[in-house]
Amino acid sequence: MTTLQRQEVNPIGHLTAEDIESIGRELDAMRDEVLAVRGERDAAYIRKVIKVQRSLEMSSRAVLLFSIFPPAWIVGTAGLSVAKILENMEVGHNILHGQYDFMRDPKIHSTKWEWDHVTPAAQWKHSHNELHHKYTNVIGKDNDLGYGIMRVDENQKWHPFFLAQPLWNFINALFFEYGIAAYDLELGRNLKSKKKRSNPEFVANVKAVGRKIRRQVLKDYIIHPALSGPSFLHTIAANFTANIVRNVWSHSVIMCGHFPNGVSTFERSSIKGETRGEWYLRQMLGSANISGSKLMHIMTGNLSHQIEHHLFPDLPASRYAEVAVKVRALFEKYDLPYVTGPLPVQVASAWAKVIRLSFPNRKPARAVDPARPPRPQVAAEPVSVSV
């Protein structure tokens, strides 16, 4: 069933069922075109990025051995921050999506890769690849919407707890990797009852996160500082700063993908009986891009092309820029809103929504009249949109 947004002007009200399935066929064709040429160019690219990332990390850690000297601290911390961003965004995220599994390289494969992050790769793949990408922006199904601690839509019931959501979001940004680990564990749901807390799978996952945290702490806050000798405390501070920089950057990029104004959210009932074309349409309406330079795209892991990523999550991310030209033309062909903007604008838009929704609605959210007959091409069940 096609989604119906609670807006005065329905952005898909002009589409017929055939239009929607035609969109699906055209996007399938775009995907097939990339698959037909995917190969050595993509393999060479990811190997080069991995080499650059590792070289930058090792050289930055070497410089930080002398971090007691301010210039070394500044240079080493900046380099390590960039290296951590590259590892999480352009390398880890994309490899764990299976974008390079076609290479059949066991060292660069979604089933073998472990990243520089406190959440184990296996748990992240479940919550992100299997849940978030399947239920994109479906309230109550996609936990990436607000990470279970924020109100993200006017039609969500307001509670005084949400007054603090700008603070929660700020704290989440600073320690984002730990927030993701808690989110992947679904702590809010699993800590509610003794039965869930003692569930063997949950207990095993908690232990896996504990082991990963110990590994990260050992690397960044014990071994590396210990090698620094008299620079011990300075190196701890440098590693802590680099982790905060990486966390804030990745949080900002991800916020820009699904929170800015113009991005739609959907009710659970909207995905019942969803066709391939309708799934594509939900990804198109539920995602937003960031405009910028090639370097900026690399530093975001090409999640600046969030629309294209959600349409084709298993295609090499370095292909998104060329695919985006065709995708945007498709939006224009069917008169659909292609949400994009510079990073500062998108970040400001996302934060403005977080702050606005922390308060009660200024006026009641417009309800759908149950007596009003639905259009033939849309679902009888309404879907909400945040604008």
C-alpha positions in Angstrom: 0.0 0.0 0.0 1.3 3.4 -0.9 2.0 5.8 2.0 -0.3 8.7 2.7 1.3 11.7 4.5 -0.5 14.0 6.9 0.2 17.1 5.0 -2.1 19.8 3.5 -0.4 19.0 0.2 0.3 15.3 -0.2 3.7 15.0 -1.9 2.7 11.7 -3.6 -1.0 12.5 -4.1 -0.4 13.0 -7.8 1.1 9.6 -8.3 -0.8 6.6 -9.5 -0.1 3.0 -8.5 1.5 2.5 -11.9 3.7 5.6 -11.5 5.0 4.1 -8.2 5.8 0.8 -9.7 7.4 2.5 -12.7 9.7 4.4 -10.3 10.7 1.0 -8.8 11.5 -0.4 -12.2 13.6 2.6 -13.1 15.6 2.4 -9.9 16.1 -1.3 -10.4 17.5 -0.5 -13.8 19.9 2.0 -12.3 21.1 -0.6 -9.8 21.7 -3.1 -12.5 23.7 -0.6 -14.5 26.2 -0.2 -11.6 26.3 -3.9 -10.9 27.2 -4.5 -14.5 30.4 -2.4 -14.2 31.2 -2.9 -10.6 34.7 -4.4 -10.3 38.4 -3.6 -10.1 37.9 0.2 -9.9 35.8 -0.3 -6.8 38.2 -2.8 -5.3 41.2 -0.5 -6.0 39.3 2.4 -4.4 38.5 0.8 -1.1 42.0 -0.7 -0.8 43.5 2.8 -1.3 41.2 4.3 1.3 42.1 1.6 3.8 45.8 2.2 3.1 45.5 5.9 3.5 43.4 5.6 6.7 45.9 3.1 8.3 48.9 5.2 7.3 47.3 8.3 8.7 46.4 6.6 12.0 49.8 5.1 12.5 51.7 8.3 11.7 49.3 10.3 14.0 49.8 7.9 16.8 53.6 8.1 16.3 53.5 11.9 16.5 51.4 11.6 19.7 54.2 9.7 21.4 55.6 13.2 21.8 52.3 14.8 22.6 53.8 16.6 25.7 54.8 19.2 23.1 51.8 21.3 22.0 52.5 21.2 18.2 52.8 17.4 18.3 49.6 17.2 20.3 47.7 19.4 17.8 49.0 17.6 14.7 48.6 14.1 16.1 45.1 14.7 17.5 43.9 16.3 14.2 45.3 13.4 12.2 43.9 10.7 14.5 40.5 12.4 14.4 40.4 12.3 10.6 41.7 8.7 10.6 38.9 7.6 13.0 36.3 9.3 10.9 37.6 7.7 7.7 37.6 4.3 9.4 34.1 4.5 10.7 32.4 6.3 7.8 34.0 5.5 4.4 35.6 2.2 5.4 33.8 0.4 8.3 30.2 1.5 7.5 30.4 0.6 3.9 32.3 -2.7 4.2 29.8 -3.8 6.9 27.0 -3.1 4.4 28.5 -5.7 2.1 29.4 -3.2 -0.5 32.7 -4.9 -1.2 31.7 -8.6 -0.6 31.9 -9.1 -4.3 35.7 -8.9 -4.0 35.7 -12.2 -2.0 38.6 -10.8 0.0 38.3 -12.2 3.5 40.2 -9.2 4.9 37.6 -6.8 3.3 34.3 -8.6 3.9 31.2 -7.8 5.9 31.4 -11.1 7.7 35.0 -10.6 8.9 35.5 -6.8 9.3 35.6 -5.4 12.9 35.7 -1.6 13.2 37.1 1.0 15.5 33.9 1.3 17.5 32.7 0.1 20.9 29.6 -1.7 19.4 30.5 -5.1 17.8 30.1 -5.2 14.1 27.7 -8.1 14.2 25.2 -6.3 16.5 25.4 -3.1 14.4 24.7 -5.0 11.2 21.5 -6.4 12.7 20.2 -3.1 14.1 21.3 -1.1 11.1 21.3 -3.2 8.0 18.4 -5.6 8.9 16.2 -3.2 10.8 16.9 0.5 10.0 17.2 0.0 6.3 14.1 -2.2 6.2 11.9 0.1 8.3 13.4 3.5 7.3 11.5 6.3 9.2 8.7 4.0 10.3 7.8 5.3 13.8 7.9 2.4 16.3 9.9 0.2 13.9 13.0 2.2 13.0 14.9 2.9 16.2 17.3 5.2 14.4 14.5 7.8 14.6 15.3 9.5 17.9 17.3 6.4 19.2 14.4 5.7 21.5 15.0 8.9 23.6 13.6 11.6 21.4 10.3 12.8 20.0 10.7 13.0 16.2 7.2 13.7 14.9 4.4 16.1 15.8 1.9 13.2 15.9 3.9 11.5 18.7 2.4 12.1 22.1 4.3 14.7 24.0 5.6 14.1 27.5 7.5 16.4 29.9 10.5 14.0 29.5 11.0 15.3 26.0 11.8 18.8 27.3 15.3 17.5 27.9 15.8 15.9 24.5 18.1 18.7 23.2 20.4 17.8 26.2 20.1 14.1 25.5 20.9 14.6 21.9 24.0 16.7 22.8 25.2 14.1 25.2 24.5 11.4 22.6 26.6 13.3 20.0 29.6 13.5 22.4 29.5 9.8 23.2 27.8 8.6 20.1 29.6 5.2 19.8 28.4 4.3 23.3 24.9 5.5 22.4 24.9 3.2 19.4 26.1 0.3 21.5 23.2 0.9 23.9 20.8 1.3 21.0 22.0 -1.9 19.4 21.5 -3.7 22.7 17.9 -2.3 22.9 18.6 -1.5 26.5 15.3 0.3 27.0 13.3 -2.8 25.9 15.5 -5.5 27.4 16.0 -3.9 30.9 12.2 -3.6 31.5 11.8 -7.1 32.9 13.8 -9.8 34.6 12.9 -12.3 31.9 14.3 -10.0 29.2 17.4 -9.1 31.2 18.2 -12.8 31.7 17.6 -13.8 28.1 20.7 -15.7 27.0 21.0 -13.8 23.7 20.8 -10.4 25.5 23.3 -11.5 28.1 25.7 -12.7 25.4 25.3 -9.4 23.5 26.1 -7.4 26.6 29.2 -9.5 27.2 30.3 -8.9 23.6 29.9 -5.2 24.0 31.8 -5.3 27.3 34.7 -7.1 25.6 34.7 -4.6 22.7 34.7 -1.6 25.1 37.7 -3.2 27.0 39.5 -3.6 23.7 38.9 0.0 22.7 39.9 1.4 26.1 43.0 -0.8 26.2 44.1 0.5 22.8 43.3 4.2 23.2 43.8 4.8 26.9 46.4 2.3 28.1 48.7 0.9 25.5 49.1 3.9 23.3 49.6 6.3 26.2 51.9 3.9 28.0 54.2 3.9 24.9 54.2 7.7 25.1 56.2 7.7 28.4 56.2 11.2 29.8 53.5 12.1 27.3 51.1 9.6 28.9 48.4 12.0 30.1 48.7 14.2 27.0 48.2 11.1 24.8 45.1 10.0 26.8 43.7 13.5 26.2 44.5 13.3 22.5 42.8 9.9 22.1 39.7 11.1 24.0 39.5 14.3 21.9 39.8 12.3 18.6 37.0 10.0 19.7 34.8 13.0 20.6 35.5 14.6 17.2 34.7 11.4 15.4 31.5 10.9 17.5 30.2 14.5 16.9 31.0 14.3 13.2 29.3 10.9 12.6 26.3 12.0 14.7 25.9 15.2 12.7 26.1 13.3 9.4 23.5 10.8 10.5 21.2 13.4 11.8 21.3 15.1 8.5 20.2 11.9 6.8 16.8 11.6 8.4 15.9 14.6 10.5 16.0 17.8 8.4 12.8 19.6 7.4 11.1 18.0 4.4 11.9 14.4 5.4 8.9 12.2 5.9 8.1 9.8 8.7 5.6 6.9 8.5 3.2 4.9 10.6 3.6 1.2 11.1 0.4 0.4 9.1 1.8 2.1 6.0 4.2 -0.7 5.3 1.6 -3.5 5.3 1.6 -5.1 1.9 4.3 -2.7 0.7 5.5 -3.3 -2.9 9.0 -2.9 -4.3 8.1 0.4 -5.8 6.5 1.6 -2.5 9.6 0.6 -0.6 11.7 2.7 -2.9 9.3 5.6 -2.5 9.6 5.4 1.3 13.4 5.6 1.0 13.1 8.6 -1.3 10.8 10.5 1.0 12.5 9.4 4.2 16.0 10.5 3.5 18.0 13.7 2.9 21.3 14.6 1.3 24.2 16.9 2.1 25.7 19.0 -0.8 29.4 19.6 -0.8 32.9 18.8 -2.2 34.3 15.4 -3.1 36.4 15.5 0.1 33.3 16.2 2.2 31.5 13.2 0.6 34.5 10.9 1.4 34.6 12.2 5.0 30.9 11.4 5.4 31.4 7.9 4.0 29.3 9.2 1.1 26.3 9.3 3.5 26.0 12.8 2.2 24.2 10.8 -0.6 21.8 9.4 2.0 19.0 9.1 -0.5 21.1 7.1 -2.9 22.5 5.0 0.0 19.0 4.1 1.1 18.0 3.2 -2.4 21.1 1.1 -3.0 22.7 0.3 0.3 24.8 -2.6 -1.1 26.4 -0.7 -4.0 29.9 0.8 -3.5 29.4 4.2 -1.9 31.9 5.8 -4.2 29.4 5.3 -7.0 26.7 7.3 -5.3 27.8 10.7 -6.8 27.3 9.5 -10.4 24.1 7.6 -9.5 22.7 10.8 -7.8 22.5 12.6 -11.1 20.0 10.0 -12.4 18.2 9.7 -9.1 17.6 13.4 -9.0 16.3 13.4 -12.5 13.9 10.7 -11.5 12.6 12.9 -8.6 12.1 15.7 -11.0 10.3 13.5 -13.5 7.8 12.5 -11.0 7.6 15.8 -9.2 9.0 14.6 -5.9 10.9 16.6 -3.3 14.7 15.9 -3.3 15.8 17.2 0.1 19.4 18.4 0.1 21.5 21.3 1.3 24.9 22.3 2.7 26.1 20.6 5.9 25.6 23.6 8.2 22.1 24.2 6.9 21.1 20.5 7.3 22.6 20.3 10.8 20.8 23.4 11.9 17.5 22.1 10.4 17.9 18.8 12.3 18.7 20.5 15.6 15.8 23.0 15.1 13.5 20.0 14.8 14.9 18.3 17.9 14.3 21.5 19.9 10.9 22.3 18.4 9.6 18.8 19.1 10.8 18.9 22.7 7.8 21.2 23.4 4.1 20.4 23.0 2.6 21.1 19.6 1.7 24.7 19.0 -1.6 23.5 17.6 -3.1 20.0 17.4 -1.7 17.8 14.7 -4.2 17.6 11.8 -6.1 14.4 12.0 -7.2 12.4 9.0 -11.0 12.4 8.6 -12.0 8.7 8.7 -15.2 9.5 6.7 -13.1 10.9 3.8 -12.8 8.2 1.1 -9.1 7.5 0.4 -7.7 8.1 -3.1 -7.4 4.9 -5.1 -3.6 5.0 -5.2 -3.0 5.5 -1.5 -3.4 3.4 1.6 -6.5 3.7 3.8 -4.1 3.9 6.9 -2.5 7.3 7.3 1.1 8.0 7.6 2.6 11.1 9.3 5.2 13.4 7.9 7.4 15.8 9.7 8.0 19.1 7.8 
